[in-house]
Amino acid sequence: MSPVRSCSRTACRQPAVFTLTYVYADSTAVLGPLATYVEPHCYDLCADHAERLTAPRGWEVVRLPSEAGQPTTDDLEALANAVREAARPAPSSGEPVGQGVEVGRRGHLRVLRSAAQQQQNVER
């Protein structure tokens, strides 16, 4: 296996110099320096394909500055960590979702209590 990674585009054998990551929650495509390690769901691109990159309608392309020479890992690693953190499911509080009982209202805001908590208050 060659130590040089090649472009992820079909039939392109040029060496990769950029890494493309999608942040689906923000409708953003992030193009930065080549990642130190191959990451799942990231795409390595050659200079030609990175220059011609377009995003779907309604999406934004963020191009991180590429540094001449060896890529640094700080910015791209921080971005990858942020993407991983955003993709993690929120911790479950153990309460059933959608089981609230309205106990108050102010304008368009509502105060809800979980059905289990409401039932405990009635038993007391």
C-alpha positions in Angstrom: 0.0 0.0 0.0 1.3 3.5 -0.9 2.0 5.9 2.0 0.5 8.7 -0.1 -3.3 8.9 0.0 -5.1 9.5 -3.2 -8.1 11.5 -4.1 -11.5 9.9 -3.1 -13.1 10.9 -6.4 -13.8 8.0 -8.8 -11.0 7.3 -11.3 -8.8 10.1 -9.9 -5.3 9.0 -9.0 -3.9 12.4 -7.9 -2.4 12.6 -4.4 -4.9 14.0 -1.8 -4.0 17.4 -0.2 -7.4 18.3 1.4 -10.0 16.6 3.5 -13.7 17.2 3.1 -16.1 16.8 6.0 -19.9 17.3 6.0 -21.7 18.7 9.0 -25.3 17.7 8.2 -26.9 19.5 11.1 -25.6 22.8 9.9 -25.8 22.1 6.1 -22.1 22.8 5.8 -19.3 21.2 3.9 -15.9 21.9 5.5 -12.8 21.7 3.3 -9.5 21.8 5.2 -5.9 20.5 5.1 -5.4 16.8 4.7 -6.2 15.0 7.9 -3.4 13.1 9.6 -5.5 10.0 9.8 -8.1 8.6 7.5 -11.5 9.3 9.2 -14.8 7.5 8.3 -17.3 9.8 6.5 -14.5 12.2 5.4 -13.2 12.4 1.9 -9.7 13.1 0.7 -9.5 15.4 -2.3 -6.7 16.4 -4.7 -6.1 20.1 -5.4 -8.1 20.1 -8.6 -11.2 18.5 -7.1 -11.0 20.7 -4.0 -10.9 23.9 -6.1 -13.9 22.9 -8.1 -15.9 21.7 -5.0 -19.5 22.9 -4.9 -22.2 22.2 -2.3 -25.9 21.5 -2.7 -28.3 24.4 -2.9 -28.8 25.9 0.6 -25.5 24.5 1.9 -22.4 26.5 2.8 -18.8 25.6 2.0 -16.3 26.5 4.7 -12.7 26.5 3.3 -10.1 26.4 6.1 -6.8 28.0 5.2 -4.3 25.4 4.0 -0.8 25.9 5.2 2.2 25.2 2.9 4.2 22.2 4.0 3.0 19.6 6.5 -0.6 20.0 7.7 -1.2 20.7 11.3 -3.7 18.6 13.2 -5.0 21.2 15.7 -7.7 22.9 13.6 -8.8 19.8 11.8 -8.8 17.6 14.9 -10.8 20.2 16.8 -13.3 20.3 13.9 -13.5 16.5 13.8 -14.1 16.4 17.6 -16.9 18.9 17.3 -18.5 16.9 14.5 -18.3 13.7 16.6 -19.7 15.5 19.6 -22.6 16.9 17.6 -23.4 13.5 16.2 -23.6 11.8 19.6 -27.2 11.2 20.8 -28.3 13.3 23.7 -28.1 11.4 27.0 -31.4 10.0 28.0 -32.9 11.4 31.3 -34.9 8.2 31.8 -38.2 10.1 31.4 -40.5 9.0 28.6 -40.7 11.6 25.8 -44.1 13.2 25.1 -45.6 12.2 28.4 -45.9 15.7 29.9 -48.9 17.3 31.5 -49.4 21.0 31.2 -49.5 22.8 34.6 -49.1 26.4 33.5 -48.8 28.8 30.6 -47.3 32.3 30.0 -47.8 33.6 26.5 -46.6 31.0 24.0 -44.6 29.2 26.7 -45.9 26.2 28.6 -44.8 24.6 31.8 -44.9 20.7 31.7 -44.5 18.0 34.3 -43.8 14.4 33.4 -46.8 12.1 33.8 -44.9 10.0 36.3 -44.1 13.0 38.5 -47.8 14.1 38.3 -48.9 10.7 39.3 -46.6 10.7 42.4 -48.0 14.1 43.5 -51.6 12.7 43.3 -50.7 9.6 45.4 -49.4 11.8 48.3 
